[in-house]
Amino acid sequence: MLKDSIGTVKGESAGLTEIQSLVDQENDWIEIIKKKLTQVKPNIIIVEKDVGYKILDVLREARITVITNLSSHKMKRI
């Protein structure tokens, strides 16, 4: 169970950045998340907030079910 969202970290870089650089950073970040989550080998991941669509695709390929946008009350009950 994760309390926060899963996705890219925003606001880290200041100034203008090339789009390809951002895409590369996002892909690297997704690979890191995939490695960390698949090492644990969960069947289900429950997230209180949102999950980026690219990460959802990666987790679906890894046969991991993701439940998102669950209220904090329901998270506590689980």
mmCIF file of the N, C-alpha and C atoms, coordinates in Angstrom:
data_MODEL
# 
_entry.id   MODEL 
# 
loop_
_atom_site.group_PDB 
_atom_site.id 
_atom_site.type_symbol 
_atom_site.label_atom_id 
_atom_site.label_alt_id 
_atom_site.label_comp_id 
_atom_site.label_asym_id 
_atom_site.label_entity_id 
_atom_site.label_seq_id 
_atom_site.pdbx_PDB_ins_code 
_atom_site.Cartn_x 
_atom_site.Cartn_y 
_atom_site.Cartn_z 
_atom_site.occupancy 
_atom_site.B_iso_or_equiv 
_atom_site.pdbx_formal_charge 
_atom_site.auth_seq_id 
_atom_site.auth_comp_id 
_atom_site.auth_asym_id 
_atom_site.auth_atom_id 
_atom_site.pdbx_PDB_model_num 
ATOM 1   N N  . MET A 1 1  ? 0.841   -1.162 0.000   1.00 0.00 ? 1  MET A N  1 
ATOM 2   C CA . MET A 1 1  ? 0.000   0.000  0.000   1.00 0.00 ? 1  MET A CA 1 
ATOM 3   C C  . MET A 1 1  ? 0.895   1.236  0.000   1.00 0.00 ? 1  MET A C  1 
ATOM 4   N N  . LEU A 1 2  ? 0.574   2.169  -0.868  1.00 0.00 ? 2  LEU A N  1 
ATOM 5   C CA . LEU A 1 2  ? 1.344   3.398  -0.975  1.00 0.00 ? 2  LEU A CA 1 
ATOM 6   C C  . LEU A 1 2  ? 0.448   4.596  -0.730  1.00 0.00 ? 2  LEU A C  1 
ATOM 7   N N  . LYS A 1 3  ? 0.891   5.498  0.129   1.00 0.00 ? 3  LYS A N  1 
ATOM 8   C CA . LYS A 1 3  ? 0.077   6.658  0.470   1.00 0.00 ? 3  LYS A CA 1 
ATOM 9   C C  . LYS A 1 3  ? 0.145   7.735  -0.598  1.00 0.00 ? 3  LYS A C  1 
ATOM 10  N N  . ASP A 1 4  ? 1.280   7.898  -1.237  1.00 0.00 ? 4  ASP A N  1 
ATOM 11  C CA . ASP A 1 4  ? 1.448   8.973  -2.206  1.00 0.00 ? 4  ASP A CA 1 
ATOM 12  C C  . ASP A 1 4  ? 1.208   8.463  -3.622  1.00 0.00 ? 4  ASP A C  1 
ATOM 13  N N  . SER A 1 5  ? 1.361   9.344  -4.588  1.00 0.00 ? 5  SER A N  1 
ATOM 14  C CA . SER A 1 5  ? 1.183   8.944  -5.983  1.00 0.00 ? 5  SER A CA 1 
ATOM 15  C C  . SER A 1 5  ? 2.450   8.274  -6.495  1.00 0.00 ? 5  SER A C  1 
ATOM 16  N N  . ILE A 1 6  ? 2.335   7.607  -7.628  1.00 0.00 ? 6  ILE A N  1 
ATOM 17  C CA . ILE A 1 6  ? 3.491   7.020  -8.285  1.00 0.00 ? 6  ILE A CA 1 
ATOM 18  C C  . ILE A 1 6  ? 3.610   7.702  -9.632  1.00 0.00 ? 6  ILE A C  1 
ATOM 19  N N  . GLY A 1 7  ? 4.735   8.318  -9.880  1.00 0.00 ? 7  GLY A N  1 
ATOM 20  C CA . GLY A 1 7  ? 4.928   9.013  -11.145 1.00 0.00 ? 7  GLY A CA 1 
ATOM 21  C C  . GLY A 1 7  ? 6.216   9.798  -11.116 1.00 0.00 ? 7  GLY A C  1 
ATOM 22  N N  . THR A 1 8  ? 6.399   10.617 -12.106 1.00 0.00 ? 8  THR A N  1 
ATOM 23  C CA . THR A 1 8  ? 7.621   11.404 -12.182 1.00 0.00 ? 8  THR A CA 1 
ATOM 24  C C  . THR A 1 8  ? 7.588   12.525 -11.160 1.00 0.00 ? 8  THR A C  1 
ATOM 25  N N  . VAL A 1 9  ? 8.757   12.914 -10.721 1.00 0.00 ? 9  VAL A N  1 
ATOM 26  C CA . VAL A 1 9  ? 8.884   13.993 -9.762  1.00 0.00 ? 9  VAL A CA 1 
ATOM 27  C C  . VAL A 1 9  ? 8.897   15.299 -10.532 1.00 0.00 ? 9  VAL A C  1 
ATOM 28  N N  . LYS A 1 10 ? 8.018   16.209 -10.174 1.00 0.00 ? 10 LYS A N  1 
ATOM 29  C CA . LYS A 1 10 ? 7.915   17.479 -10.879 1.00 0.00 ? 10 LYS A CA 1 
ATOM 30  C C  . LYS A 1 10 ? 8.592   18.568 -10.078 1.00 0.00 ? 10 LYS A C  1 
ATOM 31  N N  . GLY A 1 11 ? 9.085   19.571 -10.799 1.00 0.00 ? 11 GLY A N  1 
ATOM 32  C CA . GLY A 1 11 ? 9.646   20.735 -10.143 1.00 0.00 ? 11 GLY A CA 1 
ATOM 33  C C  . GLY A 1 11 ? 11.090  20.583 -9.718  1.00 0.00 ? 11 GLY A C  1 
ATOM 34  N N  . GLU A 1 12 ? 11.767  19.528 -10.166 1.00 0.00 ? 12 GLU A N  1 
ATOM 35  C CA . GLU A 1 12 ? 13.155  19.337 -9.776  1.00 0.00 ? 12 GLU A CA 1 
ATOM 36  C C  . GLU A 1 12 ? 14.100  20.238 -10.555 1.00 0.00 ? 12 GLU A C  1 
ATOM 37  N N  . SER A 1 13 ? 13.808  20.483 -11.834 1.00 0.00 ? 13 SER A N  1 
ATOM 38  C CA . SER A 1 13 ? 14.735  21.249 -12.643 1.00 0.00 ? 13 SER A CA 1 
ATOM 39  C C  . SER A 1 13 ? 14.240  22.673 -12.817 1.00 0.00 ? 13 SER A C  1 
ATOM 40  N N  . ALA A 1 14 ? 15.168  23.590 -12.824 1.00 0.00 ? 14 ALA A N  1 
ATOM 41  C CA . ALA A 1 14 ? 14.810  24.999 -13.015 1.00 0.00 ? 14 ALA A CA 1 
ATOM 42  C C  . ALA A 1 14 ? 15.205  25.400 -14.430 1.00 0.00 ? 14 ALA A C  1 
ATOM 43  N N  . GLY A 1 15 ? 14.473  26.303 -15.003 1.00 0.00 ? 15 GLY A N  1 
ATOM 44  C CA . GLY A 1 15 ? 14.812  26.793 -16.329 1.00 0.00 ? 15 GLY A CA 1 
ATOM 45  C C  . GLY A 1 15 ? 14.215  25.934 -17.423 1.00 0.00 ? 15 GLY A C  1 
ATOM 46  N N  . LEU A 1 16 ? 14.675  26.193 -18.637 1.00 0.00 ? 16 LEU A N  1 
ATOM 47  C CA . LEU A 1 16 ? 14.173  25.468 -19.799 1.00 0.00 ? 16 LEU A CA 1 
ATOM 48  C C  . LEU A 1 16 ? 14.935  24.163 -19.984 1.00 0.00 ? 16 LEU A C  1 
ATOM 49  N N  . THR A 1 17 ? 14.219  23.135 -20.413 1.00 0.00 ? 17 THR A N  1 
ATOM 50  C CA . THR A 1 17 ? 14.820  21.831 -20.635 1.00 0.00 ? 17 THR A CA 1 
ATOM 51  C C  . THR A 1 17 ? 14.319  21.288 -21.965 1.00 0.00 ? 17 THR A C  1 
ATOM 52  N N  . GLU A 1 18 ? 15.174  20.578 -22.651 1.00 0.00 ? 18 GLU A N  1 
ATOM 53  C CA . GLU A 1 18 ? 14.756  19.968 -23.910 1.00 0.00 ? 18 GLU A CA 1 
ATOM 54  C C  . GLU A 1 18 ? 13.750  18.860 -23.624 1.00 0.00 ? 18 GLU A C  1 
ATOM 55  N N  . ILE A 1 19 ? 12.786  18.722 -24.513 1.00 0.00 ? 19 ILE A N  1 
ATOM 56  C CA . ILE A 1 19 ? 11.736  17.719 -24.327 1.00 0.00 ? 19 ILE A CA 1 
ATOM 57  C C  . ILE A 1 19 ? 12.338  16.316 -24.296 1.00 0.00 ? 19 ILE A C  1 
ATOM 58  N N  . GLN A 1 20 ? 13.299  16.039 -25.171 1.00 0.00 ? 20 GLN A N  1 
ATOM 59  C CA . GLN A 1 20 ? 13.895  14.700 -25.194 1.00 0.00 ? 20 GLN A CA 1 
ATOM 60  C C  . GLN A 1 20 ? 14.571  14.373 -23.868 1.00 0.00 ? 20 GLN A C  1 
ATOM 61  N N  . SER A 1 21 ? 15.162  15.373 -23.250 1.00 0.00 ? 21 SER A N  1 
ATOM 62  C CA . SER A 1 21 ? 15.795  15.170 -21.944 1.00 0.00 ? 21 SER A CA 1 
ATOM 63  C C  . SER A 1 21 ? 14.757  14.773 -20.898 1.00 0.00 ? 21 SER A C  1 
ATOM 64  N N  . LEU A 1 22 ? 13.602  15.437 -20.928 1.00 0.00 ? 22 LEU A N  1 
ATOM 65  C CA . LEU A 1 22 ? 12.527  15.098 -19.990 1.00 0.00 ? 22 LEU A CA 1 
ATOM 66  C C  . LEU A 1 22 ? 11.982  13.697 -20.242 1.00 0.00 ? 22 LEU A C  1 
ATOM 67  N N  . VAL A 1 23 ? 11.830  13.344 -21.505 1.00 0.00 ? 23 VAL A N  1 
ATOM 68  C CA . VAL A 1 23 ? 11.347  12.002 -21.858 1.00 0.00 ? 23 VAL A CA 1 
ATOM 69  C C  . VAL A 1 23 ? 12.332  10.948 -21.376 1.00 0.00 ? 23 VAL A C  1 
ATOM 70  N N  . ASP A 1 24 ? 13.621  11.196 -21.576 1.00 0.00 ? 24 ASP A N  1 
ATOM 71  C CA . ASP A 1 24 ? 14.641  10.255 -21.113 1.00 0.00 ? 24 ASP A CA 1 
ATOM 72  C C  . ASP A 1 24 ? 14.626  10.108 -19.601 1.00 0.00 ? 24 ASP A C  1 
ATOM 73  N N  . GLN A 1 25 ? 14.475  11.240 -18.888 1.00 0.00 ? 25 GLN A N  1 
ATOM 74  C CA . GLN A 1 25 ? 14.415  11.184 -17.430 1.00 0.00 ? 25 GLN A CA 1 
ATOM 75  C C  . GLN A 1 25 ? 13.202  10.400 -16.957 1.00 0.00 ? 25 GLN A C  1 
ATOM 76  N N  . GLU A 1 26 ? 12.064  10.624 -17.619 1.00 0.00 ? 26 GLU A N  1 
ATOM 77  C CA . GLU A 1 26 ? 10.850  9.913  -17.245 1.00 0.00 ? 26 GLU A CA 1 
ATOM 78  C C  . GLU A 1 26 ? 11.011  8.413  -17.471 1.00 0.00 ? 26 GLU A C  1 
ATOM 79  N N  . ASN A 1 27 ? 11.593  8.030  -18.609 1.00 0.00 ? 27 ASN A N  1 
ATOM 80  C CA . ASN A 1 27 ? 11.803  6.606  -18.899 1.00 0.00 ? 27 ASN A CA 1 
ATOM 81  C C  . ASN A 1 27 ? 12.747  5.967  -17.891 1.00 0.00 ? 27 ASN A C  1 
ATOM 82  N N  . ASP A 1 28 ? 13.807  6.691  -17.505 1.00 0.00 ? 28 ASP A N  1 
ATOM 83  C CA . ASP A 1 28 ? 14.732  6.180  -16.482 1.00 0.00 ? 28 ASP A CA 1 
ATOM 84  C C  . ASP A 1 28 ? 14.019  6.001  -15.146 1.00 0.00 ? 28 ASP A C  1 
ATOM 85  N N  . TRP A 1 29 ? 13.191  6.981  -14.780 1.00 0.00 ? 29 TRP A N  1 
ATOM 86  C CA . TRP A 1 29 ? 12.443  6.930  -13.522 1.00 0.00 ? 29 TRP A CA 1 
ATOM 87  C C  . TRP A 1 29 ? 11.481  5.747  -13.517 1.00 0.00 ? 29 TRP A C  1 
ATOM 88  N N  . ILE A 1 30 ? 10.820  5.509  -14.643 1.00 0.00 ? 30 ILE A N  1 
ATOM 89  C CA . ILE A 1 30 ? 9.881   4.388  -14.755 1.00 0.00 ? 30 ILE A CA 1 
ATOM 90  C C  . ILE A 1 30 ? 10.612  3.060  -14.593 1.00 0.00 ? 30 ILE A C  1 
ATOM 91  N N  . GLU A 1 31 ? 11.792  2.942  -15.171 1.00 0.00 ? 31 GLU A N  1 
ATOM 92  C CA . GLU A 1 31 ? 12.576  1.714  -15.019 1.00 0.00 ? 31 GLU A CA 1 
ATOM 93  C C  . GLU A 1 31 ? 12.975  1.479  -13.566 1.00 0.00 ? 31 GLU A C  1 
ATOM 94  N N  . ILE A 1 32 ? 13.328  2.543  -12.860 1.00 0.00 ? 32 ILE A N  1 
ATOM 95  C CA . ILE A 1 32 ? 13.688  2.420  -11.440 1.00 0.00 ? 32 ILE A CA 1 
ATOM 96  C C  . ILE A 1 32 ? 12.489  1.941  -10.636 1.00 0.00 ? 32 ILE A C  1 
ATOM 97  N N  . ILE A 1 33 ? 11.329  2.552  -10.874 1.00 0.00 ? 33 ILE A N  1 
ATOM 98  C CA . ILE A 1 33 ? 10.113  2.152  -10.166 1.00 0.00 ? 33 ILE A CA 1 
ATOM 99  C C  . ILE A 1 33 ? 9.776   0.703  -10.477 1.00 0.00 ? 33 ILE A C  1 
ATOM 100 N N  . LYS A 1 34 ? 9.867   0.325  -11.737 1.00 0.00 ? 34 LYS A N  1 
ATOM 101 C CA . LYS A 1 34 ? 9.567   -1.049 -12.149 1.00 0.00 ? 34 LYS A CA 1 
ATOM 102 C C  . LYS A 1 34 ? 10.479  -2.034 -11.432 1.00 0.00 ? 34 LYS A C  1 
ATOM 103 N N  . LYS A 1 35 ? 11.777  -1.762 -11.403 1.00 0.00 ? 35 LYS A N  1 
ATOM 104 C CA . LYS A 1 35 ? 12.726  -2.661 -10.743 1.00 0.00 ? 35 LYS A CA 1 
ATOM 105 C C  . LYS A 1 35 ? 12.409  -2.811 -9.262  1.00 0.00 ? 35 LYS A C  1 
ATOM 106 N N  . LYS A 1 36 ? 12.140  -1.681 -8.601  1.00 0.00 ? 36 LYS A N  1 
ATOM 107 C CA . LYS A 1 36 ? 11.868  -1.725 -7.159  1.00 0.00 ? 36 LYS A CA 1 
ATOM 108 C C  . LYS A 1 36 ? 10.578  -2.482 -6.850  1.00 0.00 ? 36 LYS A C  1 
ATOM 109 N N  . LEU A 1 37 ? 9.539   -2.227 -7.633  1.00 0.00 ? 37 LEU A N  1 
ATOM 110 C CA . LEU A 1 37 ? 8.259   -2.880 -7.350  1.00 0.00 ? 37 LEU A CA 1 
ATOM 111 C C  . LEU A 1 37 ? 8.265   -4.354 -7.752  1.00 0.00 ? 37 LEU A C  1 
ATOM 112 N N  . THR A 1 38 ? 8.908   -4.702 -8.840  1.00 0.00 ? 38 THR A N  1 
ATOM 113 C CA . THR A 1 38 ? 8.911   -6.106 -9.258  1.00 0.00 ? 38 THR A CA 1 
ATOM 114 C C  . THR A 1 38 ? 9.838   -6.960 -8.392  1.00 0.00 ? 38 THR A C  1 
ATOM 115 N N  . GLN A 1 39 ? 10.799  -6.355 -7.693  1.00 0.00 ? 39 GLN A N  1 
ATOM 116 C CA . GLN A 1 39 ? 11.631  -7.110 -6.759  1.00 0.00 ? 39 GLN A CA 1 
ATOM 117 C C  . GLN A 1 39 ? 10.805  -7.652 -5.603  1.00 0.00 ? 39 GLN A C  1 
ATOM 118 N N  . VAL A 1 40 ? 9.801   -6.893 -5.207  1.00 0.00 ? 40 VAL A N  1 
ATOM 119 C CA . VAL A 1 40 ? 8.930   -7.302 -4.107  1.00 0.00 ? 40 VAL A CA 1 
ATOM 120 C C  . VAL A 1 40 ? 7.936   -8.364 -4.578  1.00 0.00 ? 40 VAL A C  1 
ATOM 121 N N  . LYS A 1 41 ? 7.646   -8.390 -5.884  1.00 0.00 ? 41 LYS A N  1 
ATOM 122 C CA . LYS A 1 41 ? 6.726   -9.341 -6.517  1.00 0.00 ? 41 LYS A CA 1 
ATOM 123 C C  . LYS A 1 41 ? 5.304   -9.272 -5.933  1.00 0.00 ? 41 LYS A C  1 
ATOM 124 N N  . PRO A 1 42 ? 4.714   -8.072 -5.901  1.00 0.00 ? 42 PRO A N  1 
ATOM 125 C CA . PRO A 1 42 ? 3.351   -7.986 -5.384  1.00 0.00 ? 42 PRO A CA 1 
ATOM 126 C C  . PRO A 1 42 ? 2.339   -8.453 -6.426  1.00 0.00 ? 42 PRO A C  1 
ATOM 127 N N  . ASN A 1 43 ? 1.192   -8.914 -5.977  1.00 0.00 ? 43 ASN A N  1 
ATOM 128 C CA . ASN A 1 43 ? 0.082   -9.218 -6.881  1.00 0.00 ? 43 ASN A CA 1 
ATOM 129 C C  . ASN A 1 43 ? -0.770  -7.973 -7.090  1.00 0.00 ? 43 ASN A C  1 
ATOM 130 N N  . ILE A 1 44 ? -0.904  -7.177 -6.026  1.00 0.00 ? 44 ILE A N  1 
ATOM 131 C CA . ILE A 1 44 ? -1.738  -5.978 -6.041  1.00 0.00 ? 44 ILE A CA 1 
ATOM 132 C C  . ILE A 1 44 ? -0.973  -4.842 -5.391  1.00 0.00 ? 44 ILE A C  1 
ATOM 133 N N  . ILE A 1 45 ? -1.087  -3.650 -5.983  1.00 0.00 ? 45 ILE A N  1 
ATOM 134 C CA . ILE A 1 45 ? -0.561  -2.429 -5.377  1.00 0.00 ? 45 ILE A CA 1 
ATOM 135 C C  . ILE A 1 45 ? -1.744  -1.493 -5.188  1.00 0.00 ? 45 ILE A C  1 
ATOM 136 N N  . ILE A 1 46 ? -1.925  -1.010 -3.963  1.00 0.00 ? 46 ILE A N  1 
ATOM 137 C CA . ILE A 1 46 ? -3.013  -0.087 -3.655  1.00 0.00 ? 46 ILE A CA 1 
ATOM 138 C C  . ILE A 1 46 ? -2.389  1.276  -3.389  1.00 0.00 ? 46 ILE A C  1 
ATOM 139 N N  . VAL A 1 47 ? -2.854  2.282  -4.125  1.00 0.00 ? 47 VAL A N  1 
ATOM 140 C CA . VAL A 1 47 ? -2.284  3.617  -4.042  1.00 0.00 ? 47 VAL A CA 1 
ATOM 141 C C  . VAL A 1 47 ? -3.382  4.616  -3.680  1.00 0.00 ? 47 VAL A C  1 
ATOM 142 N N  . GLU A 1 48 ? -3.117  5.430  -2.669  1.00 0.00 ? 48 GLU A N  1 
ATOM 143 C CA . GLU A 1 48 ? -4.123  6.404  -2.249  1.00 0.00 ? 48 GLU A CA 1 
ATOM 144 C C  . GLU A 1 48 ? -4.352  7.472  -3.312  1.00 0.00 ? 48 GLU A C  1 
ATOM 145 N N  . LYS A 1 49 ? -3.311  7.842  -4.027  1.00 0.00 ? 49 LYS A N  1 
ATOM 146 C CA . LYS A 1 49 ? -3.436  8.897  -5.030  1.00 0.00 ? 49 LYS A CA 1 
ATOM 147 C C  . LYS A 1 49 ? -3.373  8.312  -6.435  1.00 0.00 ? 49 LYS A C  1 
ATOM 148 N N  . ASP A 1 50 ? -2.761  9.029  -7.353  1.00 0.00 ? 50 ASP A N  1 
ATOM 149 C CA . ASP A 1 50 ? -2.773  8.650  -8.760  1.00 0.00 ? 50 ASP A CA 1 
ATOM 150 C C  . ASP A 1 50 ? -1.493  7.917  -9.164  1.00 0.00 ? 50 ASP A C  1 
ATOM 151 N N  . VAL A 1 51 ? -1.557  7.225  -10.297 1.00 0.00 ? 51 VAL A N  1 
ATOM 152 C CA . VAL A 1 51 ? -0.407  6.546  -10.875 1.00 0.00 ? 51 VAL A CA 1 
ATOM 153 C C  . VAL A 1 51 ? -0.332  6.960  -12.335 1.00 0.00 ? 51 VAL A C  1 
ATOM 154 N N  . GLY A 1 52 ? 0.858   7.328  -12.794 1.00 0.00 ? 52 GLY A N  1 
ATOM 155 C CA . GLY A 1 52 ? 1.038   7.729  -14.184 1.00 0.00 ? 52 GLY A CA 1 
ATOM 156 C C  . GLY A 1 52 ? 0.695   6.596  -15.142 1.00 0.00 ? 52 GLY A C  1 
ATOM 157 N N  . TYR A 1 53 ? 0.175   6.968  -16.311 1.00 0.00 ? 53 TYR A N  1 
ATOM 158 C CA . TYR A 1 53 ? -0.283  5.939  -17.250 1.00 0.00 ? 53 TYR A CA 1 
ATOM 159 C C  . TYR A 1 53 ? 0.853   5.073  -17.772 1.00 0.00 ? 53 TYR A C  1 
ATOM 160 N N  . LYS A 1 54 ? 2.052   5.619  -17.931 1.00 0.00 ? 54 LYS A N  1 
ATOM 161 C CA . LYS A 1 54 ? 3.182   4.805  -18.394 1.00 0.00 ? 54 LYS A CA 1 
ATOM 162 C C  . LYS A 1 54 ? 3.556   3.759  -17.351 1.00 0.00 ? 54 LYS A C  1 
ATOM 163 N N  . ILE A 1 55 ? 3.491   4.155  -16.099 1.00 0.00 ? 55 ILE A N  1 
ATOM 164 C CA . ILE A 1 55 ? 3.794   3.215  -15.021 1.00 0.00 ? 55 ILE A CA 1 
ATOM 165 C C  . ILE A 1 55 ? 2.717   2.147  -14.939 1.00 0.00 ? 55 ILE A C  1 
ATOM 166 N N  . LEU A 1 56 ? 1.454   2.534  -15.141 1.00 0.00 ? 56 LEU A N  1 
ATOM 167 C CA . LEU A 1 56 ? 0.370   1.546  -15.174 1.00 0.00 ? 56 LEU A CA 1 
ATOM 168 C C  . LEU A 1 56 ? 0.606   0.516  -16.263 1.00 0.00 ? 56 LEU A C  1 
ATOM 169 N N  . ASP A 1 57 ? 1.059   0.964  -17.438 1.00 0.00 ? 57 ASP A N  1 
ATOM 170 C CA . ASP A 1 57 ? 1.348   0.040  -18.537 1.00 0.00 ? 57 ASP A CA 1 
ATOM 171 C C  . ASP A 1 57 ? 2.462   -0.928 -18.171 1.00 0.00 ? 57 ASP A C  1 
ATOM 172 N N  . VAL A 1 58 ? 3.517   -0.403 -17.552 1.00 0.00 ? 58 VAL A N  1 
ATOM 173 C CA . VAL A 1 58 ? 4.647   -1.245 -17.150 1.00 0.00 ? 58 VAL A CA 1 
ATOM 174 C C  . VAL A 1 58 ? 4.207   -2.272 -16.113 1.00 0.00 ? 58 VAL A C  1 
ATOM 175 N N  . LEU A 1 59 ? 3.409   -1.849 -15.144 1.00 0.00 ? 59 LEU A N  1 
ATOM 176 C CA . LEU A 1 59 ? 2.954   -2.768 -14.104 1.00 0.00 ? 59 LEU A CA 1 
ATOM 177 C C  . LEU A 1 59 ? 1.972   -3.794 -14.663 1.00 0.00 ? 59 LEU A C  1 
ATOM 178 N N  . ARG A 1 60 ? 1.153   -3.387 -15.609 1.00 0.00 ? 60 ARG A N  1 
ATOM 179 C CA . ARG A 1 60 ? 0.236   -4.329 -16.240 1.00 0.00 ? 60 ARG A CA 1 
ATOM 180 C C  . ARG A 1 60 ? 1.020   -5.407 -16.990 1.00 0.00 ? 60 ARG A C  1 
ATOM 181 N N  . GLU A 1 61 ? 2.086   -5.005 -17.682 1.00 0.00 ? 61 GLU A N  1 
ATOM 182 C CA . GLU A 1 61 ? 2.932   -5.980 -18.376 1.00 0.00 ? 61 GLU A CA 1 
ATOM 183 C C  . GLU A 1 61 ? 3.580   -6.947 -17.388 1.00 0.00 ? 61 GLU A C  1 
ATOM 184 N N  . ALA A 1 62 ? 3.857   -6.463 -16.180 1.00 0.00 ? 62 ALA A N  1 
ATOM 185 C CA . ALA A 1 62 ? 4.445   -7.307 -15.138 1.00 0.00 ? 62 ALA A CA 1 
ATOM 186 C C  . ALA A 1 62 ? 3.387   -8.112 -14.394 1.00 0.00 ? 62 ALA A C  1 
ATOM 187 N N  . ARG A 1 63 ? 2.131   -8.022 -14.852 1.00 0.00 ? 63 ARG A N  1 
ATOM 188 C CA . ARG A 1 63 ? 0.996   -8.732 -14.266 1.00 0.00 ? 63 ARG A CA 1 
ATOM 189 C C  . ARG A 1 63 ? 0.743   -8.328 -12.810 1.00 0.00 ? 63 ARG A C  1 
ATOM 190 N N  . ILE A 1 64 ? 0.861   -7.012 -12.545 1.00 0.00 ? 64 ILE A N  1 
ATOM 191 C CA . ILE A 1 64 ? 0.595   -6.466 -11.219 1.00 0.00 ? 64 ILE A CA 1 
ATOM 192 C C  . ILE A 1 64 ? -0.671  -5.613 -11.315 1.00 0.00 ? 64 ILE A C  1 
ATOM 193 N N  . THR A 1 65 ? -1.645  -5.910 -10.485 1.00 0.00 ? 65 THR A N  1 
ATOM 194 C CA . THR A 1 65 ? -2.889  -5.154 -10.438 1.00 0.00 ? 65 THR A CA 1 
ATOM 195 C C  . THR A 1 65 ? -2.667  -3.894 -9.607  1.00 0.00 ? 65 THR A C  1 
ATOM 196 N N  . VAL A 1 66 ? -3.179  -2.769 -10.100 1.00 0.00 ? 66 VAL A N  1 
ATOM 197 C CA . VAL A 1 66 ? -3.021  -1.496 -9.400  1.00 0.00 ? 66 VAL A CA 1 
ATOM 198 C C  . VAL A 1 66 ? -4.398  -0.904 -9.117  1.00 0.00 ? 66 VAL A C  1 
ATOM 199 N N  . ILE A 1 67 ? -4.643  -0.599 -7.854  1.00 0.00 ? 67 ILE A N  1 
ATOM 200 C CA . ILE A 1 67 ? -5.875  0.076  -7.439  1.00 0.00 ? 67 ILE A CA 1 
ATOM 201 C C  . ILE A 1 67 ? -5.466  1.486  -7.037  1.00 0.00 ? 67 ILE A C  1 
ATOM 202 N N  . THR A 1 68 ? -6.084  2.505  -7.669  1.00 0.00 ? 68 THR A N  1 
ATOM 203 C CA . THR A 1 68 ? -5.678  3.884  -7.432  1.00 0.00 ? 68 THR A CA 1 
ATOM 204 C C  . THR A 1 68 ? -6.821  4.720  -6.864  1.00 0.00 ? 68 THR A C  1 
ATOM 205 N N  . ASN A 1 69 ? -6.440  5.893  -6.390  1.00 0.00 ? 69 ASN A N  1 
ATOM 206 C CA . ASN A 1 69 ? -7.384  6.909  -5.919  1.00 0.00 ? 69 ASN A CA 1 
ATOM 207 C C  . ASN A 1 69 ? -8.327  6.393  -4.840  1.00 0.00 ? 69 ASN A C  1 
ATOM 208 N N  . LEU A 1 70 ? -7.771  5.692  -3.872  1.00 0.00 ? 70 LEU A N  1 
ATOM 209 C CA . LEU A 1 70 ? -8.550  5.188  -2.756  1.00 0.00 ? 70 LEU A CA 1 
ATOM 210 C C  . LEU A 1 70 ? -8.529  6.242  -1.645  1.00 0.00 ? 70 LEU A C  1 
ATOM 211 N N  . SER A 1 71 ? -9.651  6.488  -1.036  1.00 0.00 ? 71 SER A N  1 
ATOM 212 C CA . SER A 1 71 ? -9.695  7.488  0.042   1.00 0.00 ? 71 SER A CA 1 
ATOM 213 C C  . SER A 1 71 ? -8.865  7.011  1.231   1.00 0.00 ? 71 SER A C  1 
ATOM 214 N N  . SER A 1 72 ? -8.409  7.976  2.029   1.00 0.00 ? 72 SER A N  1 
ATOM 215 C CA . SER A 1 72 ? -7.594  7.615  3.188   1.00 0.00 ? 72 SER A CA 1 
ATOM 216 C C  . SER A 1 72 ? -8.375  6.758  4.177   1.00 0.00 ? 72 SER A C  1 
ATOM 217 N N  . HIS A 1 73 ? -9.685  6.978  4.256   1.00 0.00 ? 73 HIS A N  1 
ATOM 218 C CA . HIS A 1 73 ? -10.526 6.163  5.140   1.00 0.00 ? 73 HIS A CA 1 
ATOM 219 C C  . HIS A 1 73 ? -10.503 4.698  4.691   1.00 0.00 ? 73 HIS A C  1 
ATOM 220 N N  . LYS A 1 74 ? -10.638 4.469  3.390   1.00 0.00 ? 74 LYS A N  1 
ATOM 221 C CA . LYS A 1 74 ? -10.611 3.093  2.880   1.00 0.00 ? 74 LYS A CA 1 
ATOM 222 C C  . LYS A 1 74 ? -9.225  2.493  3.000   1.00 0.00 ? 74 LYS A C  1 
ATOM 223 N N  . MET A 1 75 ? -8.190  3.304  2.834   1.00 0.00 ? 75 MET A N  1 
ATOM 224 C CA . MET A 1 75 ? -6.815  2.807  3.007   1.00 0.00 ? 75 MET A CA 1 
ATOM 225 C C  . MET A 1 75 ? -6.621  2.309  4.444   1.00 0.00 ? 75 MET A C  1 
ATOM 226 N N  . LYS A 1 76 ? -7.132  3.061  5.412   1.00 0.00 ? 76 LYS A N  1 
ATOM 227 C CA . LYS A 1 76 ? -6.995  2.658  6.817   1.00 0.00 ? 76 LYS A CA 1 
ATOM 228 C C  . LYS A 1 76 ? -7.736  1.367  7.085   1.00 0.00 ? 76 LYS A C  1 
ATOM 229 N N  . ARG A 1 77 ? -8.906  1.196  6.454   1.00 0.00 ? 77 ARG A N  1 
ATOM 230 C CA . ARG A 1 77 ? -9.690  -0.018 6.654   1.00 0.00 ? 77 ARG A CA 1 
ATOM 231 C C  . ARG A 1 77 ? -8.959  -1.242 6.096   1.00 0.00 ? 77 ARG A C  1 
ATOM 232 N N  . ILE A 1 78 ? -8.267  -1.057 5.003   1.00 0.00 ? 78 ILE A N  1 
ATOM 233 C CA . ILE A 1 78 ? -7.530  -2.168 4.392   1.00 0.00 ? 78 ILE A CA 1 
ATOM 234 C C  . ILE A 1 78 ? -6.347  -2.512 5.268   1.00 0.00 ? 78 ILE A C  1 
# 
